[in-house]
Amino acid sequence: MIHGLLDQIQPCVSDDEDEQPEIDFVFSGDAARCKTLVICGAGPASAFALQAFALQPLSWSLDPEEASARAFPPLPKSPKFFQVPASEGVVVALLEAQVPAEYAVTWAEKLLLSVEGAQVLLLDRILRSEWCKCPRPEEPFLAGLWTSAWLGRTDIPALPAPNVVQGLVAAVLTCCEARSTACIVALTLQDGAHLSESCLQGYEALVPILQDLQVVETWHRPNYRQAVQKVVPPASMSIYA
């Protein structure tokens, strides 16, 4: 799957790369217990996970090695790590904010190297305004990409060309393909800056895969209204920004 989609992944290289300080990240945690890593992007993915998954906090972290006053954009905070108690080694990483594209490759490489051997599931979103093929789908809708090492179910439709993934999604897919790591990405469609219940409902197409991976045991539709009320859109998505 991934070999035919490499053109859909745009490298993220900063024009000021030579002027940036050297940035690295340090992982802390008992990574040997991780068999499946679920990465949830900020916004709908994390909101869905908090409502749909049984989560127990872990004292893991992925922090910048050394904060630098010259680093721009600001360095990302560590995601919050959780385990799914009833599973065999399922770890969930929730992002509070998007990882800036300038740090995405380094961030992804450090995290994936730390949990080497674990299969990866990444949940994120694609904005309807960014959809590059007509007619545009409507919420709820889920599309995906997966590496050639992924041998599990692919019940969700593939993200069609010429749509592209960038930033952390592209970095995770590329790193996993290079390391022959099984990885699947699931992107829910979001229409506008304000999150809707139907956007979260899009992830329900992923339920059979979540059950196969032991991320969820039995499925009961969560309270999406409650989840949406807890999400504040980033300033970059405001029409008044």
Protein Blocks (a to p, Z undefined) as FASTA:
>chain_A
ZZmmmmmpccdddfklmmpccdddddedjfklpmbdcdddehjlmmmmmmmpccdddfbd
cddfbdcfkbccdddddddddddfkbghiacdddfbdcdfklmmmmmmmmmmmmgoiacd
ddddddfklpcbdcddddddddddddfklcbdcfbccdddfbdcehjllmmmmmmmmnop
acdddddddedjbdcfklmmmmmmmmmmmmmnomafbdcdddfklmmmmpccdfklpckZ
Z
